[in-house]
Amino acid sequence: MKRILTLLFFLASAAPVSAQFAATKLSQEAMTLDLDSAATKRLASIEDFVAEKQWDAVATLLRQTQSEKPDRLVAISPGWYVSVTRFCQSQAALLPTPGLTAYRRQMDATAKKWLDDIQGQRGLDPSRQRAAWLRIVRQGFASSSADEALARLAEQSFERADYAAARTYWELLLPASGSLRSAAGLGLLRHPDPSCDAAQIRAQLILCSLFAKNAARAGHEFAAFRRLHGNSTGRIAGREGTLVDLLSSMIAGPMADASQTPQTGPLVRRLWSIELPNSSATEVGEVVPVIVGETFFATNGEAVFALDVTTGQPKWSENSESPDPRSAVIHSLADPIAPKLSSAGRPWHSLSVHGDRLYARLGTSITGKAKQETNSHSELVGLDIGTGEGKLVWRVAAEEIDPQDPLSVSSPWCFESSPAADSQRVFVALRRSLPQEQLNVACFDADSARLLWNRKVGITVASTEEAVNSTSHMELTLAEDSVFVSTDAGAIAALDAHDGAIRWVRTYVSDSVQSSRDARRDGHTPPVYHDGVLYVAPLDTNLLMAIHAESGLLLWQREWADPLQYVLGVASNTLIVQGRSLWGVALATGEPAWSNRRVGHDDPEGFSFGRGALMSGEVWWPNRDELIVIAVSSGQITRRIAVRESLGLSGGNLTAFGASLAISRGIQLTVLGSIR
């Protein structure tokens, strides 16, 4: 096993520049993880059994190690850690035929029973089916039943219109390709001998691209498919025949990508403006509204407001004509309290919505409580914004999450931000400061707020000052049945959405290692997920990274001279990031994508003045006096809107919806509409 680990490390260091690893030393890492040296030593001892071809002993050691310490982490290469479970599964999938046969003698009966049990229960809830298939994939990936479980997960994901997850599960049934090829076994899972037809799987991947409205990717995949499987037959989208012919008609048909031509007119008409009440209990920060249908939602950290998106009038109020924004409150804190001490950092007051449920984090903006602070409170609320017109469904106070915890009184948890949610679960990041700063991720039932799991990500080296609180806004990203978190404290992690088990962690050199004070800059950079890749710009470093979401493999990283504050998203095969200036980044390499390299200049009058927004194939970027519209594909400015001169407005944080745009600066909110 020592030679295997040496070989894996060599592959990592010999990877091409586009997939190079961060040379992070453990002594430089800002976060302490749950590593297990005993598990590492046991896994290394497998080397002797491999050399002697004692395959039964190899299989037994892999299974025992996984069952005894499934959630502990082992290092694959500098800065890249995976769970013991994942490492054992990846090594089992790499065993030669005699070793794989021995492993399956021990694992196949159990995996087949799990599969048969789920197939024998008619009318079973789809979420329970999914949990059972995931159990096979997570615990018996190299078993003879795992390929069927992967195929079922892919099919169910596709039916739920989760094309990213469907692609991930189908790709696990194909050999690694491109920049991932050298990392096979480096925490990168690929089923050793799937029974599924490769042509059929690749056809399904093209279908994923088409349904995801990515015609360019579908075209590239189809060209490769024609070379590899030109004569293959099968069934796709309910039709049988030669797959090339079936796919060709679909690529040329109505599923093809719509034109990327911008659809918006110039936004020059002010629809309405409002100023949210300024509470003494919550710090004035940045408001990030959400728009659902015809309703505009916002929070100031103490209350949630609902307004008509066209008029700005209270949405669900007996006095809907009142100009007072307090009439638009649909929920507020029962007993707001003001912190005793000041806070370092700028609060972000955000919301999240899934279906008819709106979620908000309310309370003091403190996430890192000073030792002398006694007034700190945060809670999550779930509101019914469907037929309930904002009715409270449940609330959870952070300090009540684990009353049995001996630290719950002296060092209660603080919620970091508004949660991420799916139809059944709500996920949120947690932080507490004493005795050391610890970061967790918790999961609640979306209907009852029952705590399902609460997992530690790590402990940071950051220290909280006795007389100053700190404020942060760590938002989670959901994709591929995983929860992704960028801690802004030296680590990025992926957790299993079903049980919270950490799947992988990537670490990097954090600026906080060089300073005793919190080195995080102001900004809002939750991970952006696109086509199986996470794009992350942590606020405690100048690195911009692309990470393979399923495995944690670092695809590329670049140190950015302009400290990035926002990652706006992906359009036209370009990642849009923002610091003082606006940048387009090539997805494949991480290099600047625009010929002029950036939008903006070194004069402070040309700096960013709030967060930009992607809108109909364009980027809307605010500076102090203008809204500047940029073509994503070229980086060329297509028009300028002088909002200060024409509307008396300055720039601010932008939220795009339909043909309209919200501008928020502090508690000042303005909605602009098209002239059309």
VENVEN-V935449 format. One record per backbone hydrogen bond with DSSP energy under -0.5 kcal/mol. CO is the residue of the C=O (numbers start at 1). NH is the residue of the N-H. E is the energy in kcal/mol with one decimal. If there is no record, write none. Layout:
((CO | NH | E) (CO | NH | E))
This chain:
((1 | 5 | -3.0) (2 | 6 | -2.5) (3 | 7 | -2.5) (4 | 8 | -2.6) (5 | 9 | -2.4) (6 | 10 | -2.3) (7 | 11 | -2.6) (8 | 12 | -2.0) (9 | 13 | -2.4) (10 | 14 | -2.1) (12 | 15 | -1.0) (16 | 19 | -2.2) (17 | 20 | -1.4) (22 | 24 | -2.1) (25 | 28 | -1.6) (25 | 29 | -0.6) (26 | 29 | -1.2) (28 | 510 | -0.5) (30 | 461 | -1.8) (31 | 33 | -0.6) (32 | 459 | -2.1) (33 | 35 | -1.9) (34 | 73 | -2.7) (36 | 40 | -1.8) (37 | 41 | -2.4) (38 | 42 | -2.4) (39 | 43 | -2.6) (40 | 44 | -2.2) (41 | 45 | -1.5) (42 | 46 | -0.5) (43 | 46 | -1.1) (44 | 2 | -0.6) (44 | 47 | -1.6) (45 | 48 | -0.9) (45 | 49 | -0.7) (46 | 50 | -2.5) (47 | 51 | -2.6) (48 | 52 | -1.7) (49 | 54 | -2.9) (50 | 53 | -1.3) (53 | 55 | -1.5) (54 | 58 | -1.9) (55 | 59 | -2.6) (56 | 60 | -2.3) (57 | 61 | -2.5) (58 | 62 | -2.3) (59 | 63 | -2.3) (60 | 64 | -2.9) (61 | 65 | -2.5) (62 | 66 | -1.9) (63 | 67 | -2.3) (64 | 68 | -2.2) (65 | 69 | -2.0) (69 | 72 | -0.6) (70 | 85 | -1.7) (72 | 84 | -2.6) (73 | 36 | -1.7) (74 | 82 | -2.3) (77 | 76 | -0.5) (77 | 80 | -2.7) (79 | 507 | -2.2) (80 | 76 | -2.9) (80 | 77 | -1.3) (81 | 505 | -2.5) (82 | 74 | -2.7) (83 | 87 | -2.5) (84 | 88 | -2.6) (85 | 89 | -2.3) (86 | 90 | -2.6) (87 | 91 | -2.3) (88 | 92 | -2.4) (89 | 93 | -1.9) (90 | 94 | -0.7) (91 | 94 | -0.7) (92 | 95 | -1.0) (96 | 100 | -2.9) (97 | 101 | -2.4) (98 | 102 | -2.0) (99 | 103 | -2.4) (100 | 104 | -2.5) (101 | 105 | -1.6) (102 | 106 | -1.0) (103 | 106 | -0.7) (103 | 107 | -1.6) (104 | 108 | -2.4) (107 | 111 | -2.3) (108 | 112 | -2.9) (109 | 113 | -2.0) (110 | 114 | -2.2) (111 | 115 | -2.1) (112 | 116 | -3.1) (113 | 117 | -2.8) (114 | 118 | -1.6) (115 | 119 | -2.0) (116 | 120 | -1.9) (118 | 121 | -0.7) (120 | 122 | -0.8) (121 | 124 | -1.0) (125 | 128 | -0.8) (125 | 129 | -2.0) (126 | 130 | -2.5) (127 | 131 | -2.1) (128 | 132 | -1.9) (129 | 133 | -2.4) (130 | 134 | -2.7) (131 | 135 | -1.7) (132 | 136 | -1.5) (133 | 137 | -2.1) (134 | 138 | -3.2) (135 | 139 | -2.3) (136 | 140 | -2.5) (140 | 143 | -1.8) (143 | 146 | -0.7) (145 | 149 | -1.8) (146 | 150 | -2.8) (147 | 151 | -2.1) (148 | 152 | -2.3) (149 | 153 | -2.4) (150 | 154 | -2.4) (151 | 155 | -2.4) (152 | 156 | -2.7) (153 | 157 | -2.4) (154 | 158 | -2.4) (155 | 159 | -2.3) (156 | 160 | -1.6) (157 | 162 | -2.8) (158 | 161 | -1.7) (161 | 163 | -1.2) (162 | 166 | -2.1) (163 | 167 | -2.3) (164 | 168 | -2.1) (165 | 169 | -2.4) (166 | 170 | -2.3) (167 | 171 | -2.7) (168 | 172 | -1.3) (170 | 173 | -1.7) (171 | 174 | -1.8) (172 | 191 | -2.8) (177 | 180 | -1.7) (178 | 181 | -1.6) (180 | 183 | -1.4) (181 | 184 | -1.4) (183 | 186 | -2.6) (183 | 188 | -0.8) (185 | 187 | -1.9) (187 | 189 | -0.7) (188 | 185 | -1.5) (197 | 201 | -2.0) (198 | 202 | -2.6) (199 | 203 | -2.0) (200 | 204 | -1.8) (201 | 205 | -1.9) (202 | 206 | -1.7) (203 | 207 | -1.8) (204 | 208 | -2.1) (205 | 209 | -1.9) (206 | 210 | -2.2) (207 | 211 | -2.7) (208 | 212 | -1.8) (209 | 214 | -3.0) (210 | 213 | -1.6) (213 | 215 | -0.6) (214 | 218 | -2.1) (215 | 219 | -2.4) (216 | 220 | -2.0) (217 | 221 | -2.6) (218 | 222 | -2.4) (219 | 223 | -2.0) (220 | 224 | -1.8) (221 | 225 | -2.4) (222 | 226 | -2.5) (223 | 227 | -1.3) (224 | 228 | -2.1) (225 | 229 | -3.5) (226 | 230 | -0.6) (229 | 232 | -1.4) (232 | 243 | -2.2) (232 | 244 | -0.5) (234 | 241 | -2.1) (236 | 239 | -1.7) (239 | 236 | -2.9) (241 | 234 | -2.4) (242 | 246 | -2.2) (243 | 247 | -2.9) (244 | 248 | -2.3) (245 | 249 | -1.8) (246 | 250 | -1.3) (247 | 251 | -2.7) (248 | 252 | -1.8) (250 | 253 | -0.6) (250 | 255 | -0.5) (253 | 256 | -1.7) (266 | 268 | -1.2) (266 | 675 | -1.1) (268 | 270 | -0.6) (269 | 271 | -0.5) (269 | 673 | -3.3) (272 | 671 | -2.6) (274 | 276 | -0.5) (274 | 669 | -3.1) (277 | 279 | -0.7) (286 | 349 | -3.4) (287 | 289 | -0.6) (288 | 351 | -0.6) (290 | 297 | -3.0) (291 | 293 | -0.5) (292 | 295 | -2.2) (294 | 309 | -2.5) (295 | 292 | -2.5) (295 | 297 | -0.5) (296 | 307 | -2.6) (297 | 290 | -1.9) (298 | 305 | -3.3) (301 | 363 | -2.9) (302 | 333 | -2.5) (303 | 300 | -1.2) (303 | 301 | -0.5) (304 | 330 | -2.9) (304 | 331 | -1.2) (305 | 298 | -1.7) (306 | 315 | -2.4) (307 | 296 | -3.2) (308 | 312 | -2.8) (313 | 308 | -3.1) (317 | 320 | -0.7) (319 | 322 | -1.8) (322 | 314 | -0.5) (323 | 325 | -0.5) (324 | 327 | -2.1) (325 | 328 | -1.8) (326 | 329 | -1.2) (328 | 306 | -2.4) (331 | 304 | -3.1) (342 | 469 | -2.7) (344 | 471 | -2.4) (345 | 347 | -0.5) (347 | 286 | -2.7) (348 | 350 | -0.8) (349 | 288 | -2.8) (350 | 361 | -0.7) (352 | 359 | -3.1) (354 | 357 | -1.7) (356 | 385 | -2.6) (356 | 386 | -0.7) (357 | 354 | -2.4) (358 | 383 | -3.1) (359 | 352 | -2.0) (360 | 362 | -0.6) (360 | 381 | -2.1) (362 | 379 | -2.6) (367 | 369 | -0.6) (368 | 470 | -2.2) (370 | 373 | -1.4) (374 | 376 | -1.0) (377 | 364 | -1.9) (378 | 398 | -2.8) (379 | 362 | -2.8) (380 | 396 | -2.4) (381 | 360 | -1.8) (382 | 393 | -3.2) (382 | 394 | -1.3) (383 | 358 | -2.7) (383 | 385 | -0.8) (384 | 390 | -3.5) (384 | 391 | -0.9) (386 | 389 | -0.9) (388 | 391 | -0.7) (391 | 384 | -2.9) (394 | 382 | -2.5) (396 | 380 | -2.7) (397 | 400 | -1.5) (398 | 401 | -1.5) (400 | 403 | -0.6) (402 | 405 | -1.8) (405 | 408 | -2.0) (407 | 411 | -2.9) (414 | 431 | -1.9) (420 | 427 | -3.5) (424 | 446 | -2.8) (425 | 422 | -2.3) (426 | 444 | -2.9) (427 | 420 | -2.4) (428 | 442 | -2.7) (429 | 416 | -2.4) (430 | 440 | -2.1) (431 | 414 | -2.0) (432 | 438 | -2.6) (437 | 460 | -2.7) (438 | 432 | -1.8) (439 | 457 | -3.1) (439 | 458 | -1.4) (440 | 430 | -2.6) (441 | 455 | -2.9) (442 | 428 | -2.2) (443 | 452 | -3.1) (443 | 453 | -1.4) (444 | 426 | -2.5) (445 | 449 | -2.3) (450 | 445 | -2.5) (453 | 443 | -2.8) (455 | 441 | -2.3) (458 | 439 | -2.5) (459 | 32 | -4.0) (462 | 437 | -0.6) (465 | 371 | -0.6) (466 | 372 | -1.7) (469 | 344 | -2.5) (470 | 367 | -2.6) (470 | 368 | -2.2) (473 | 475 | -0.9) (475 | 486 | -0.5) (477 | 484 | -3.2) (479 | 482 | -2.0) (481 | 497 | -2.2) (482 | 479 | -1.9) (483 | 495 | -2.7) (484 | 477 | -2.1) (485 | 487 | -0.7) (485 | 493 | -2.6) (490 | 508 | -1.5) (491 | 487 | -2.2) (492 | 506 | -3.3) (493 | 485 | -2.4) (494 | 503 | -3.3) (494 | 504 | -1.3) (495 | 483 | -2.7) (496 | 500 | -2.5) (501 | 496 | -3.1) (503 | 83 | -1.6) (504 | 494 | -2.5) (505 | 81 | -2.8) (506 | 492 | -2.7) (508 | 30 | -0.6) (508 | 510 | -0.7) (510 | 513 | -1.6) (511 | 514 | -1.0) (512 | 515 | -0.6) (516 | 463 | -0.6) (524 | 567 | -0.6) (527 | 529 | -0.5) (528 | 535 | -2.7) (530 | 533 | -1.6) (532 | 549 | -2.3) (533 | 530 | -2.6) (534 | 536 | -0.5) (534 | 547 | -2.7) (535 | 528 | -2.3) (536 | 545 | -2.8) (538 | 541 | -1.0) (539 | 521 | -2.4) (540 | 511 | -3.2) (542 | 560 | -3.3) (544 | 558 | -2.5) (545 | 536 | -2.3) (546 | 555 | -2.4) (546 | 556 | -1.4) (547 | 534 | -3.1) (548 | 552 | -3.0) (553 | 548 | -3.1) (553 | 555 | -0.7) (556 | 546 | -2.6) (558 | 544 | -2.8) (558 | 560 | -0.7) (561 | 563 | -0.8) (565 | 524 | -2.9) (566 | 568 | -0.6) (566 | 578 | -2.5) (569 | 576 | -2.9) (571 | 574 | -1.6) (573 | 587 | -1.1) (574 | 571 | -2.3) (575 | 577 | -0.6) (575 | 585 | -2.6) (576 | 568 | -2.0) (576 | 569 | -1.1) (577 | 583 | -2.8) (578 | 565 | -3.0) (578 | 566 | -2.0) (580 | 608 | -1.7) (581 | 579 | -3.0) (582 | 599 | -2.4) (583 | 577 | -2.1) (584 | 593 | -3.2) (584 | 594 | -0.6) (585 | 575 | -2.9) (586 | 590 | -2.6) (591 | 586 | -3.0) (594 | 597 | -1.5) (596 | 598 | -2.4) (597 | 584 | -0.5) (599 | 582 | -2.6) (603 | 606 | -3.0) (604 | 607 | -1.5) (605 | 624 | -0.5) (606 | 601 | -0.5) (611 | 654 | -2.8) (613 | 620 | -3.2) (615 | 618 | -1.1) (617 | 632 | -1.3) (618 | 615 | -2.9) (619 | 621 | -0.6) (619 | 630 | -2.6) (620 | 613 | -2.2) (621 | 628 | -3.1) (622 | 609 | -2.4) (624 | 651 | -0.7) (625 | 644 | -2.0) (626 | 623 | -2.4) (626 | 628 | -0.5) (627 | 641 | -2.5) (628 | 621 | -2.8) (629 | 638 | -2.8) (629 | 639 | -1.2) (630 | 619 | -2.6) (631 | 635 | -2.8) (634 | 595 | -0.6) (636 | 631 | -2.6) (639 | 629 | -2.7) (640 | 642 | -0.6) (641 | 627 | -2.3) (641 | 643 | -1.8) (642 | 646 | -2.7) (643 | 647 | -1.9) (643 | 648 | -0.6) (643 | 649 | -2.0) (644 | 648 | -0.9) (653 | 664 | -2.4) (655 | 662 | -2.9) (657 | 660 | -2.5) (660 | 657 | -2.2) (661 | 672 | -3.2) (662 | 655 | -2.1) (663 | 670 | -2.2) (664 | 653 | -3.0) (665 | 668 | -1.9) (666 | 287 | -0.8) (667 | 276 | -2.5) (667 | 669 | -0.6) (668 | 665 | -2.2) (669 | 274 | -2.7) (670 | 663 | -3.2) (671 | 271 | -3.0) (671 | 272 | -1.3) (672 | 661 | -2.2) (673 | 268 | -0.7) (673 | 269 | -1.7))
